[in-house]
Amino acid sequence: MIVQRQMSVLEEELEEFQLALKHYVDSASAQSGCLHVSIQKLSNESRFIVYEFWENSSVWNRHLQMNYSKTFQRSNVDFLETPELLSTMLVPGPI
């Protein structure tokens, strides 16, 4: 499963957001079932795109219930200009 998260960060909250994002990525990457996490920051604006690759949707759903994930979601309420855009795509596994 591929998850794409787009976040537009308030300029004055950029430093705090980056600290929260680093903690989130470190915690998510340590979870079993997380295959990879990648971050792209658009250079001319305060927008981040996070790509997360998870073994399957049940692992992703379990991840959403973890404390570090909930903490990151709550902090985004203060850090973001607009609500986060999230999209997911299931990818077929090996047969």
C-alpha beads as a LAMMPS data file, in Angstrom:
LAMMPS data file: protein, C-alpha beads

95 atoms
94 bonds

1 atom types
1 bond types

-500.0 500.0 xlo xhi
-500.0 500.0 ylo yhi
-500.0 500.0 zlo zhi

Masses

1 110.0

Atoms # bond

1 1 1 0.000 0.000 0.000
2 1 1 1.297 3.440 -0.924
3 1 1 0.195 6.466 1.084
4 1 1 0.786 10.020 -0.103
5 1 1 0.360 12.868 2.371
6 1 1 0.555 16.514 1.278
7 1 1 0.972 19.145 3.959
8 1 1 1.186 22.946 3.561
9 1 1 2.920 24.285 6.652
10 1 1 2.542 27.737 8.186
11 1 1 5.846 29.626 7.789
12 1 1 6.038 30.480 11.500
13 1 1 5.542 26.801 12.434
14 1 1 8.065 25.352 9.981
15 1 1 10.787 24.505 12.502
16 1 1 8.381 22.849 14.963
17 1 1 6.693 20.953 12.134
18 1 1 10.018 19.596 10.886
19 1 1 10.853 18.299 14.369
20 1 1 7.432 16.614 14.633
21 1 1 7.797 15.167 11.126
22 1 1 11.240 13.744 11.926
23 1 1 9.889 12.044 15.054
24 1 1 6.929 10.677 13.080
25 1 1 9.129 9.324 10.267
26 1 1 11.596 7.742 12.713
27 1 1 8.738 6.068 14.614
28 1 1 6.859 4.920 11.491
29 1 1 10.034 3.544 9.881
30 1 1 10.683 1.416 12.965
31 1 1 7.286 -0.323 12.701
32 1 1 7.110 -3.830 11.320
33 1 1 5.196 -3.649 8.068
34 1 1 6.560 -0.227 7.119
35 1 1 8.636 -0.791 3.995
36 1 1 9.811 2.777 3.367
37 1 1 9.078 6.438 4.149
38 1 1 10.254 9.258 1.898
39 1 1 9.852 13.039 2.266
40 1 1 9.887 15.636 -0.471
41 1 1 9.897 19.341 0.391
42 1 1 8.877 21.635 -2.425
43 1 1 11.711 24.154 -2.572
44 1 1 9.776 27.331 -3.305
45 1 1 7.054 26.849 -0.686
46 1 1 6.421 25.338 2.739
47 1 1 4.798 22.216 1.358
48 1 1 5.856 18.676 2.154
49 1 1 4.878 15.446 0.458
50 1 1 5.394 12.269 2.463
51 1 1 5.300 8.893 0.723
52 1 1 4.786 5.864 2.922
53 1 1 5.012 2.277 1.710
54 1 1 3.221 -0.253 3.918
55 1 1 2.950 -4.039 3.639
56 1 1 -0.860 -3.883 3.498
57 1 1 -3.862 -1.829 4.600
58 1 1 -4.275 -3.597 7.956
59 1 1 -0.694 -2.680 8.931
60 1 1 -1.412 0.924 7.844
61 1 1 -4.611 1.000 9.921
62 1 1 -2.724 -0.333 12.970
63 1 1 -0.094 2.369 12.446
64 1 1 -2.818 5.054 12.521
65 1 1 -3.821 3.896 16.013
66 1 1 -0.308 4.191 17.437
67 1 1 0.413 7.062 19.855
68 1 1 3.155 8.633 17.697
69 1 1 0.771 8.740 14.711
70 1 1 -2.061 10.284 16.723
71 1 1 0.344 12.838 18.240
72 1 1 1.540 13.858 14.765
73 1 1 -2.046 14.238 13.541
74 1 1 -2.954 16.433 16.532
75 1 1 0.118 18.638 16.095
76 1 1 -0.705 19.172 12.419
77 1 1 -3.847 21.047 13.429
78 1 1 -1.545 23.817 14.706
79 1 1 1.170 23.544 12.031
80 1 1 -0.767 23.406 8.755
81 1 1 -2.289 26.185 6.641
82 1 1 -4.927 23.837 5.231
83 1 1 -6.027 20.308 6.109
84 1 1 -3.667 17.552 5.030
85 1 1 -4.421 15.846 1.706
86 1 1 -4.113 12.092 1.980
87 1 1 -4.404 9.520 -0.763
88 1 1 -3.772 5.793 -0.775
89 1 1 -3.212 3.220 -3.462
90 1 1 -3.200 -0.532 -3.076
91 1 1 -0.408 -2.238 -4.985
92 1 1 -0.713 -5.910 -5.955
93 1 1 1.717 -8.162 -4.144
94 1 1 3.604 -11.156 -5.519
95 1 1 1.529 -14.151 -6.518

Bonds

1 1 1 2
2 1 2 3
3 1 3 4
4 1 4 5
5 1 5 6
6 1 6 7
7 1 7 8
8 1 8 9
9 1 9 10
10 1 10 11
11 1 11 12
12 1 12 13
13 1 13 14
14 1 14 15
15 1 15 16
16 1 16 17
17 1 17 18
18 1 18 19
19 1 19 20
20 1 20 21
21 1 21 22
22 1 22 23
23 1 23 24
24 1 24 25
25 1 25 26
26 1 26 27
27 1 27 28
28 1 28 29
29 1 29 30
30 1 30 31
31 1 31 32
32 1 32 33
33 1 33 34
34 1 34 35
35 1 35 36
36 1 36 37
37 1 37 38
38 1 38 39
39 1 39 40
40 1 40 41
41 1 41 42
42 1 42 43
43 1 43 44
44 1 44 45
45 1 45 46
46 1 46 47
47 1 47 48
48 1 48 49
49 1 49 50
50 1 50 51
51 1 51 52
52 1 52 53
53 1 53 54
54 1 54 55
55 1 55 56
56 1 56 57
57 1 57 58
58 1 58 59
59 1 59 60
60 1 60 61
61 1 61 62
62 1 62 63
63 1 63 64
64 1 64 65
65 1 65 66
66 1 66 67
67 1 67 68
68 1 68 69
69 1 69 70
70 1 70 71
71 1 71 72
72 1 72 73
73 1 73 74
74 1 74 75
75 1 75 76
76 1 76 77
77 1 77 78
78 1 78 79
79 1 79 80
80 1 80 81
81 1 81 82
82 1 82 83
83 1 83 84
84 1 84 85
85 1 85 86
86 1 86 87
87 1 87 88
88 1 88 89
89 1 89 90
90 1 90 91
91 1 91 92
92 1 92 93
93 1 93 94
94 1 94 95
